[in-house]
Amino acid sequence: MEQQYIMAIDQGTTGTTVLILDFSQKPHKQILARSSTEFPQHFPKAGWVEHNLDEIWFSLQHSSVQAITIAQNTDPRFHPDKIASIGITNQRESICIWDQKSGRPLRPAIIWQCRRGTVICQSLRQSHDDVMIRQKTGLFTDPYFSGSKILWLKKHEPETFKQVEKGHAVIGTIDTWLISRLTAGKAFVTDASNASRTLLFNIHNASWDPELCQLFGLKTQDKLAEVRDSAGFFGRTQGVGYLPDGIPINGVLGDQQAALAGQACFEAGQTKCTYGTGAFLLSYTGKQAIFSTKGLLTTVSWKLNGELFYALEGSAFIAGAAIQFMRDQLNFLQNASESEELAAKAKGAPEIYFVPALTGLGAPWWNPEARGAFLGLTRGTTKNQLIRAALEAIAFQVCDLMDAAGENSPYRPDSLNVDGGGCSNPLLMQIQANLANIVIKRHIHTETTALGAGMFAALGCGIVKNIHDLSLFAARSQSYQPESSPANSAIRLSMLDGWRRALTAVEAFSKQKNKSGEK
């Protein structure tokens, strides 16, 4: 095939990145062009998070035009009409309502971080439906996921929701909205990895579940997008302007599943962690849907040739955001990149701990009421120690996720594949290797999410023949070995013990807060 170029779109929580990939090149030369455009977050009320969909669309347009220009300047052979396929990866769980014909949003998107569905979830957790939800979806009843957002819209914005019920508008996740806009409203589709994050999708029979749809406010599952294979056909570009008409969209994955693919974790037990705003760990389990008793989710990795493949997933809501908090709220840093140098000069645990429960605690604790805290402070505590504690908190959370993943799965990882902005911090990676007592392998590209979407697009359009051949496009740049002397082992155990005591203290505080009736 002459056309080896793929456009990969990564629509994230704070910005949109577009890559132009050349699949005729080796991995280290594969990214021909890259462009990212940030967009603002909107916080209409405490705990609420929304995005303006027009701002997201502009960020995609700007990044695409910039990436195309860079690619043309880099490779004289490249032209937009030589793009063989488009791959899309996206922030998951976020919900949009729009007019399918015009693409006009009816309201801002409700984002995965939004907690407005908390009361709905609390009510469901006290009912018999909670067990059924867990069994069918592999998820917990938490406002993190799409279902409670949909039911909230029905209860609190009935006029908007009626437009969906009447067929005048549609509701879907970010990938579905992007595909709709890119195809001039011709396609209303999603993939199984995104569908599996909604609380509406049965991960055993690969379909929207009527009972779940009713529970979360949809009278019929027919109102939802068609679920397709993650590497297949989703539609063709039309009327976009900066792209020729007719380019097929052949790969779609939720962001964390795309990072799993970008890391080439195609053998059961292979595990990756993406260090971004949060820390997201996925351990691939192949065709086996393993249910965790330690607070992890069972999620769909992808669907290929009609078959579902699974992973165990754990998400720490605050990772890189802890360093942003140090920079923006506490003014400890001018730039996030300073954290490595300053933290290297200080000692954190087992003296100082930071529990970064700034938006509650995610897996494996699932405590939305928990709040962040420093513990162990004295008159002699320094700013650098607190920064060190923030880095260590990221690593502690990932250790807990790895322990939980190994508890129920027969596939215990012998290494951890890492990506995301945080993995460019060598100190954090060495801390992680020491605390988890495992080899850390860093990908040659820190942003494997967009790469994974591009890889699945290449698979879907036939540039790559099978999923295992995708492994040829993944490469590691560096590894970190744990420092495992007897002395270091004792320090590690002491640090982990202190971390668990710090968590216990934070959870005790959240219970006392609930008991006193505070909000």
C-alpha positions in Angstrom: 0.0 0.0 0.0 1.5 3.4 -1.1 -0.3 5.4 1.5 1.4 4.8 4.9 0.3 8.0 6.6 -2.1 8.0 9.5 -3.6 10.9 11.3 -4.1 10.2 15.0 -6.3 12.4 17.1 -6.0 12.4 20.9 -8.9 14.4 22.4 -7.9 14.8 26.0 -9.2 16.5 29.1 -7.1 19.7 28.8 -6.2 19.7 25.1 -6.3 18.0 21.7 -3.2 16.5 20.2 -2.8 15.5 16.5 0.0 13.3 15.2 0.8 12.5 11.6 2.4 9.0 11.6 4.4 7.4 8.9 4.1 3.6 9.2 6.8 3.0 6.7 9.3 4.3 9.3 10.9 2.7 12.3 9.3 3.6 15.7 11.7 6.4 16.6 11.1 8.1 13.3 7.4 7.2 13.0 6.0 10.5 14.3 6.2 12.8 11.4 4.4 15.7 13.0 2.8 16.7 16.3 0.7 19.6 17.4 -1.3 20.2 20.6 -3.9 22.9 21.4 -5.2 23.5 24.9 -8.7 24.6 25.7 -10.3 25.9 29.0 -12.1 23.9 31.7 -15.3 25.2 33.0 -16.4 24.8 36.7 -20.0 26.1 37.0 -20.4 24.8 40.6 -18.1 23.2 43.2 -17.4 19.6 42.0 -18.8 20.3 38.5 -16.6 20.1 35.4 -17.8 21.0 31.8 -16.2 21.6 28.4 -17.5 23.8 25.6 -17.7 21.4 22.6 -17.1 24.3 20.1 -13.8 25.0 21.9 -12.9 21.3 21.6 -13.7 21.4 17.9 -11.6 24.5 17.4 -8.7 22.8 19.3 -9.0 19.8 16.9 -9.0 22.1 13.9 -6.0 24.1 15.1 -4.0 21.1 16.0 -4.8 19.3 12.7 -3.9 22.3 10.5 -0.6 22.8 12.4 0.3 19.1 12.3 -0.4 18.9 8.5 1.8 22.0 7.9 4.6 20.5 10.0 4.3 17.2 8.1 4.5 18.9 4.8 7.6 20.9 5.8 9.2 17.7 7.2 8.4 15.2 4.4 8.0 16.6 0.8 6.1 13.4 -0.1 3.3 14.1 2.4 0.0 15.7 1.4 -3.3 15.5 3.2 -4.8 13.4 0.4 -2.2 10.7 1.2 -3.6 10.1 4.7 -4.8 6.5 4.5 -6.8 6.6 7.7 -7.7 8.4 10.9 -7.5 7.0 14.4 -9.3 8.6 17.4 -8.7 8.3 21.1 -10.5 10.4 23.6 -11.3 11.3 27.2 -13.8 8.6 28.3 -17.0 8.8 30.3 -17.8 12.4 29.3 -21.3 13.0 27.9 -22.4 15.3 25.0 -25.8 16.2 23.6 -25.9 17.6 20.1 -28.0 18.0 16.9 -26.9 15.1 14.7 -27.6 17.0 11.4 -25.9 20.3 12.2 -23.5 19.1 14.9 -24.6 22.0 17.1 -24.2 21.2 20.8 -27.3 21.7 23.0 -25.3 22.2 26.1 -21.7 21.9 27.4 -20.2 18.4 27.7 -20.3 16.9 31.3 -16.8 15.7 31.9 -15.6 12.5 33.6 -14.2 14.5 36.5 -17.7 15.9 37.3 -19.2 14.8 40.6 -22.8 16.0 40.0 -24.0 12.5 39.9 -22.8 11.7 43.5 -26.3 11.7 45.1 -27.7 9.5 42.3 -24.9 7.0 42.8 -25.3 7.0 46.6 -28.9 6.1 46.2 -28.2 3.3 43.7 -25.4 1.8 45.9 -28.0 1.3 48.6 -30.3 -0.6 46.3 -30.2 -4.2 44.8 -29.3 -2.6 41.5 -25.7 -2.0 42.6 -24.8 -5.7 42.3 -26.4 -6.0 39.0 -24.5 -3.0 37.7 -21.2 -4.4 38.8 -21.9 -7.8 37.3 -23.0 -6.5 33.9 -20.6 -3.6 33.4 -17.5 -4.5 35.5 -17.7 -0.9 37.0 -18.6 0.6 40.3 -21.6 2.8 40.7 -19.7 6.1 40.8 -20.3 9.6 39.3 -17.0 9.1 37.4 -18.9 7.1 34.8 -21.5 8.3 32.2 -24.7 6.7 33.5 -25.2 9.0 36.4 -24.5 12.1 34.2 -27.3 11.0 31.8 -29.8 10.4 34.6 -28.8 13.8 36.2 -29.6 15.5 32.8 -33.0 13.8 32.6 -33.8 14.9 36.2 -32.4 18.5 36.1 -32.6 19.5 32.5 -35.7 17.8 31.2 -36.3 20.1 28.3 -32.9 19.4 26.9 -33.3 15.7 27.5 -36.6 15.6 25.7 -34.8 16.5 22.5 -33.0 13.2 22.7 -36.2 11.3 23.5 -38.0 12.9 20.6 -35.2 12.1 18.2 -34.3 15.8 17.6 -30.9 15.4 19.2 -28.5 12.6 20.2 -26.5 11.7 23.3 -23.0 10.1 23.3 -19.4 10.1 24.4 -16.7 12.4 23.0 -15.6 9.9 20.3 -19.1 9.6 19.0 -19.5 13.4 18.8 -16.1 13.8 17.0 -16.9 11.2 14.5 -20.3 12.8 13.9 -18.7 16.2 13.2 -15.9 14.7 11.0 -18.5 12.8 8.9 -21.0 15.7 8.6 -23.5 13.9 10.8 -23.5 10.7 8.6 -22.1 8.4 11.4 -23.5 7.8 14.9 -21.1 5.2 16.2 -18.7 4.3 19.0 -16.4 1.4 19.9 -16.6 -1.1 22.7 -13.9 0.4 24.8 -15.7 3.7 25.1 -19.1 2.0 25.5 -17.8 -0.1 28.4 -17.3 3.1 30.5 -20.9 4.3 30.4 -22.6 1.9 32.9 -25.0 1.1 30.1 -23.0 -1.6 28.2 -23.0 -5.3 29.0 -19.3 -6.3 28.8 -20.2 -10.0 28.4 -22.5 -9.9 25.3 -21.1 -6.6 23.8 -24.4 -4.8 23.7 -26.3 -1.9 25.2 -28.2 -3.4 28.1 -32.0 -2.6 28.2 -32.2 -2.9 32.0 -29.2 -0.6 32.5 -30.5 1.9 30.0 -33.9 2.1 31.8 -32.1 2.5 35.2 -30.2 5.5 33.9 -33.0 7.3 32.3 -33.0 6.1 28.6 -36.3 4.5 27.5 -34.6 2.5 24.8 -31.0 1.5 23.9 -31.9 2.5 20.3 -31.1 6.1 21.3 -27.4 5.2 21.7 -24.6 4.9 19.1 -23.9 1.7 17.2 -21.0 -0.2 18.9 -18.4 -1.3 16.4 -15.0 -3.1 16.5 -12.2 -0.8 17.7 -10.3 -1.4 14.5 -12.8 -1.3 11.7 -14.9 1.2 9.8 -16.5 4.2 11.5 -17.2 6.6 8.6 -15.5 8.9 6.1 -14.6 12.6 6.4 -17.0 15.0 4.8 -17.0 18.8 4.7 -14.2 19.2 7.3 -12.4 21.8 5.2 -8.8 21.1 6.2 -9.1 17.5 5.2 -10.1 15.9 1.9 -13.5 14.2 1.8 -13.5 10.4 2.0 -10.7 9.7 4.4 -11.8 6.6 6.4 -11.9 6.5 10.2 -10.6 3.1 11.1 -9.5 3.1 14.7 -11.3 4.3 17.9 -10.3 3.6 21.5 -10.8 5.2 24.8 -7.7 7.0 26.0 -6.4 4.5 28.5 -7.1 1.5 26.2 -5.2 3.4 23.4 -2.2 3.8 25.7 -2.4 0.1 26.4 -2.2 -0.5 22.7 0.5 2.1 22.2 2.6 0.2 24.7 1.9 -3.0 22.7 0.5 -4.8 25.8 -1.1 -7.6 23.8 -0.1 -10.6 26.0 -2.1 -11.3 29.2 -0.3 -9.9 32.2 1.4 -7.0 30.4 0.6 -3.8 32.3 1.0 -0.1 31.6 0.6 3.0 33.7 0.0 6.5 32.1 1.2 9.3 34.3 -0.9 12.3 33.3 -3.4 14.4 35.3 -4.2 11.2 37.1 -2.4 7.8 37.0 -4.1 5.1 35.0 -3.0 1.5 35.3 -4.3 -1.2 33.0 -3.3 -4.8 33.2 -4.3 -6.8 30.1 -6.2 -10.0 30.7 -7.0 -11.0 27.1 -10.3 -12.8 26.5 -10.8 -13.4 30.2 -12.9 -10.8 32.1 -11.5 -11.0 35.6 -13.4 -9.4 38.5 -11.4 -7.7 41.2 -12.2 -8.0 44.9 -9.7 -5.2 45.6 -11.4 -2.2 44.0 -10.3 -2.4 40.4 -12.6 -2.2 37.4 -13.1 -4.8 34.8 -13.1 -3.0 31.5 -13.1 -3.8 27.7 -9.6 -3.2 26.2 -10.9 -3.4 22.6 -13.2 -5.4 20.4 -11.7 -7.1 17.3 -13.4 -9.3 14.8 -16.5 -9.4 17.0 -14.5 -10.6 20.1 -14.1 -8.7 23.3 -10.7 -8.4 25.1 -10.4 -7.2 28.6 -8.2 -5.5 31.2 -8.2 -4.7 34.9 -8.1 -1.0 35.5 -7.3 1.3 38.4 -7.3 5.0 38.3 -5.7 7.4 40.8 -7.5 10.7 40.1 -4.6 13.0 41.1 -1.0 12.3 39.8 0.5 15.1 37.7 -2.3 17.3 39.1 -0.5 17.0 42.5 2.5 18.9 41.0 0.1 21.4 39.4 -1.4 21.9 42.8 2.0 22.6 44.3 2.7 25.1 41.5 -0.6 26.9 41.1 -2.2 26.8 44.6 0.7 26.6 46.9 3.2 28.5 44.8 6.0 26.1 45.6 7.1 25.9 42.0 7.4 28.2 39.0 7.4 25.3 36.6 6.4 21.6 37.1 9.8 20.6 35.7 11.4 22.0 38.8 9.9 19.3 41.0 12.7 16.8 40.2 15.6 19.0 41.2 13.9 20.3 44.3 12.6 16.9 45.5 16.0 15.3 44.9 17.4 17.6 47.7 14.9 16.4 50.3 13.6 13.4 52.2 9.9 12.7 52.3 8.6 9.4 53.6 8.7 7.9 56.1 8.7 11.3 57.7 6.4 13.3 55.5 3.4 12.1 53.5 1.0 13.8 51.1 -2.3 12.1 50.4 -3.5 13.8 47.2 -7.3 13.2 47.6 -8.1 16.6 46.1 -11.1 15.2 44.2 -11.6 12.1 46.5 -9.8 8.8 46.3 -10.2 6.6 43.2 -9.2 3.0 43.0 -8.7 0.9 45.0 -10.4 3.0 47.8 -13.3 4.6 46.0 -13.9 7.3 48.6 -15.4 10.4 46.9 -15.6 12.2 50.2 -11.9 12.0 51.1 -9.8 15.2 51.0 -6.1 15.8 50.6 -3.7 16.2 53.5 -0.1 16.5 54.5 0.9 14.3 57.5 4.0 14.4 59.6 4.7 18.1 59.5 7.0 19.7 62.1 8.6 23.2 62.5 11.5 21.9 60.5 9.5 20.7 57.5 10.7 22.3 54.2 9.1 23.2 51.0 11.3 20.7 49.2 10.1 17.9 51.5 6.5 18.6 50.5 7.3 18.5 46.9 9.1 15.2 47.4 6.0 13.9 49.3 3.9 14.9 46.3 6.1 12.9 43.9 6.1 9.9 46.3 2.3 10.1 46.6 2.0 9.4 42.9 4.2 6.4 43.2 2.5 5.1 46.3 -0.9 5.2 44.5 0.5 3.3 41.6 1.9 0.7 44.0 -1.5 0.2 45.5 -3.0 -0.2 42.0 -0.4 -2.8 41.1 -1.0 -4.8 44.3 -4.7 -4.8 43.6 -4.2 -5.9 40.0 -2.1 -8.9 41.2 -4.5 -9.9 43.9 -7.2 -11.5 41.6 -5.3 -12.1 38.4 -3.2 -15.1 37.5 -1.1 -12.8 35.4 1.3 -11.0 37.7 3.4 -8.4 35.8 7.2 -8.6 36.0 7.6 -5.1 34.7 5.6 -1.9 34.3 5.4 -0.1 31.0 5.1 3.7 31.5 4.1 6.7 29.4 2.6 10.1 29.9 4.2 13.4 31.0 5.2 12.1 34.4 7.5 9.4 33.0 9.8 12.1 31.8 10.8 12.7 35.4 13.7 10.3 36.1 13.4 10.8 39.9 9.7 9.8 39.9 10.4 6.7 37.8 13.3 5.6 40.1 11.0 6.2 43.2 8.4 4.1 41.4 10.8 1.2 40.7 12.0 1.2 44.3 8.6 1.3 45.9 7.0 -1.2 43.6 10.2 -3.3 43.5 9.7 -3.8 39.8 11.5 -2.9 36.6 10.0 0.3 35.0 10.2 0.4 31.2 9.7 3.8 29.5 8.4 4.0 26.0 10.4 5.8 23.4 7.4 8.2 23.0 6.0 9.5 26.2 2.6 10.1 24.6 1.5 6.6 23.5 -2.2 7.4 23.7 -2.4 9.0 20.2 0.1 6.4 19.0 -2.3 3.6 20.0 -5.1 5.2 18.1 -2.9 5.4 15.1 -1.8 1.8 15.4 -5.5 0.6 15.5 -6.3 2.8 12.5 -3.4 1.2 10.7 -4.8 -2.2 11.7 -8.3 -1.2 10.6 -7.3 0.0 7.2 -5.0 -2.9 6.4 -1.6 -1.3 6.7 -0.9 -3.7 9.5 -2.3 -7.2 9.1 -2.9 -8.4 12.7 -2.6 -7.1 16.3 0.6 -8.8 17.1 2.3 -7.1 14.1 1.6 -3.8 15.9 4.3 -4.7 18.4 6.8 -3.8 15.8 5.8 -0.2 16.2 6.5 0.0 20.0 10.0 0.5 21.4 11.4 1.3 24.8 13.9 4.1 25.5 15.0 3.4 29.0 14.4 1.2 32.0 14.7 1.8 35.8 15.9 -1.1 38.0 14.7 -1.3 41.7 17.4 -0.6 44.2 16.9 -3.9 46.2 19.6 -4.1 48.9 18.5 -5.3 52.3 18.7 -1.7 53.7 16.6 -0.3 50.8 14.1 -3.1 51.3 13.6 -2.1 55.0 13.2 1.6 54.0 10.7 0.6 51.3 8.6 -1.4 53.8 8.7 1.5 56.3 7.6 4.0 53.6 4.7 1.8 52.5 3.6 1.3 56.1 3.5 5.0 56.7 1.6 5.5 53.5 -1.1 3.1 54.7 -1.3 4.9 58.0 -1.7 8.2 56.2 -4.5 6.8 54.1 -6.3 5.5 57.3 -6.1 9.0 58.8 -7.5 10.7 55.8 -10.4 8.2 55.5 -11.1 8.6 59.2 -11.4 12.3 58.7 -13.8 11.9 55.8 -16.0 9.7 57.9 -16.1 12.2 60.8 -16.9 14.9 58.3 -19.9 12.9 57.0 -21.0 12.2 60.5 -21.1 15.9 61.4 -23.3 16.6 58.4 -20.8 18.9 56.6 -20.7 19.1 52.8 
